[in-house]
């Protein structure tokens, strides 16, 4: 046995773990990939509950790219996925449930679940109104049936107007998860840079009151018959 151990010790070549060695490079790349993957997951744990009323939970967290906090809203809705998607895509009625919505214009319909629209937000004095152009795209995971709606701001399509600040950086995402036949969990996450000067009281209003009031009205708005009858070939309820 000792002869075998001596043979192995004399035969094996020690591995040099230097920064230039292939093995060390592999471990450095692995650490980078794992860190990049975990960072977004860790960031999700920083949400702070700001409002919890009528089954609507509003969370906020500081944003690195904006003076306004990022917002996440969670709510259980008596609706199918198609029903909720139909309400969200019905741009002409946004003013009925989206907080401070003033004007909404459908610019382009790329498909049943792909649209571009313009919106103006009514902002209290002394701040100026904001407007933006959004590209909405809806997808469903065929296995989980979870529906994802991405709606980032995009440039162009509408000329900027005097007295209205154009929002150029905004990322919004809906995640609609089926719970039962006529019930879904809706999660909405928004991070936006409003640009310009925004008073602190107004910032707080749009970070908590706005999302809460929006979902409170959405719970009622989505119950219209036109949405209950909605169906999309790309969405399975």
N, C-alpha and C positions, 0 to 999 in steps of 0.2 A: 504494500500500500504506500509506504514511504517512497519507494522508487518511482511509483506512478505520480505522486505529488511533485517530486523533484523534477520529473520529466515535464510535467505540465507547466511548472514555474519557469523552467528554462526555455520552453517552447513558445508560450504565449507572449505576444508583443504588447507592451503597455500602450493604452490609448491616450494620446495627448489631447486634452480638452482646451484647445486654444481658440481664439475668436476666428481664426482662419480655417479651422478644421471643419469638414463637412458636417460632423455630428453636432458641433456647437452651433453652426449656422442653422441646422434643422431645429434645435431647441429654441433658438432666438425667434425664428419664424413662428414656431408653435406658440410661444408665449405671446407674441404680437397678435396672432389670430384669436387666441382665447380672450385676451384683454379687450380687443375690439368688439368681440361678440358679447362679452359680459357687460360692458359699459352701458349700452342702452337698457339692459335689464336692470342694472343697479339704479339707473336714473329713474326708472318707473317707480321705485320705492320711495322717492322723495315727495310724492303727492301728499298734500295736507288737506284734510276735509274742511271745507269752508261753509258749506250749507247742506243740511239734511232735513228735507221737509216734503211731505206729500209723496213719498217714494222716490224723490229726486235727490241724488247726491252730487254735489259740485265740489270738485277738488281743484286746488291751484298749486303751482310751484314756480319758483323764479325761472325766468327765461334768460338765456345768455345773449339772445339776439334782439330783445325787445324790452321796453320799459313796462309793458303790460305783462302780467304773469300768464304762463301757459295755463290752460283750463282743460279739465276732463269732467264730463258729465256721465253719470250712469243712471239708468231708469228702466224699469220693467213696463212694457207697453202691451196693451190688449190689442194685438195686431199680428198679422202674418208679415213675413219679410217683404213680399211683393207689395202689400198694403202700405208699409212704411216707405219703401223705395218710391212708390208712386207719389206719395205726399211730398217727399223731398225733391223729386224731379219736377213737380208742378210749380214752376218758377213764378207764374202769375199770381199765385196765392201766398207767396212767402210773407207778404206784409201782414197776413192774418195771424201768423204765429211766430215769426222771427223777430226778436226784440229790436226795436228802433229801425226796422227795415222801412225805407221810404220808397225806393223805386227798384223794380226788378224787370229786366228785359232779356228775353231769350235771343241770343245772337245766332247760334248755330246748333243744329241737331245732327250730330254725326251718326247717331243710331239710337235705338230705344233706350240704351243705358249709357249714352255718351253725349253730353251737351256742353255748350259754352254759353255763359250768361253774364250780364252786367248787373251790378247792384250798387245802390247808394244807401249809406247808413246815416240816419238822422242823429247828429251829435249835439247835445245841449251847448248853448253859449257858455263860455266864450270860445270854445273850440270850434273848429270848422268841420263840416260834414266830411265823411270819408267815402270813397267809392273804390271799386275793384272789379276785375274781370276774372271769372273762375271757370276752370275746366273740371267738370264732374265726370268721373268714370266709375262704373259699378261692376263688380266681379263677385262671383260666388265660388267657394271651394266645393267641388263636386262630392267630396267625401264627408266633410263636416256640415255642409249646407250653410256655413257662416258667410254672410255677405259683407263685403268691404266696399266702402265708398270713399274714394280719394278726391279731394277738391282743392287743389292748390291754386293760388293766384298765378295768372299768366300775363305777359305783356301784350300790348297791341289791342286790336279790334275796336276800341273806343277811344276817341281823343280825350285828353285830360281837359277838365273844365275849370274856369276861374272860380276861386272861392271854395273849391273842393279838393281835398288832399287825396291823391291816388295812392292806395296801398299797393306796394309792389312785392312785399314778402309776407306770405301767409301760407301756412300748411294746416289743412283740416282733414280729419279722417273719421268716418263712421265705421263702427263694427257692430253688425246686427247678428245676434246669436239666437237661433230658435230654441225655445224652452218647451213649448207644447204646441198643439195644433194652431191655436190663435193667440200665442203669447211669445214675445221676443224680449231679449235683453239688448237695449241700445246703449252703446258707448260712443261718446263723441269727444274727440281731442282737438284742440285748437291752439296754435301758436302763431301770433301775428305781430308785426311791427307796424304800429299806427302812424309812425312818422310825425313830425311836428311836435308842438307843445300840448301836453295833456295834463290837466290838473290832477292832483292826487285823488280827490274825491271821485272824479270821473273814471279814473283808472280802476278804482275799487268797484265802482258800479258795474263796469263792463266785465270785470273779472268774476263777480258773484251773482249780482242781481240779474244781469242780462241772460246768462245761461239758464238760470233757474226759471225765469219768466218764459223763456223760449220753450223749454221742455214742458212747462205747465200748460201752455197753450197748444203745444204739439199733441199732448195726450188727448185733447178734445178734437183738434183739427183732423187727426188721422182717422177718426171714426166716421167720416163722411162716406156715404154709399159709393161714391165714385172711386174711392180708394179701396174699399172692401171688395169691389168687383174687378180690381186691376189684376192683370196677369202678364207675365213676361216669359217668353220661351226660354230665356237664359237663366231663369230663377225657378228653383224647385222649392215649394213651401212644405 
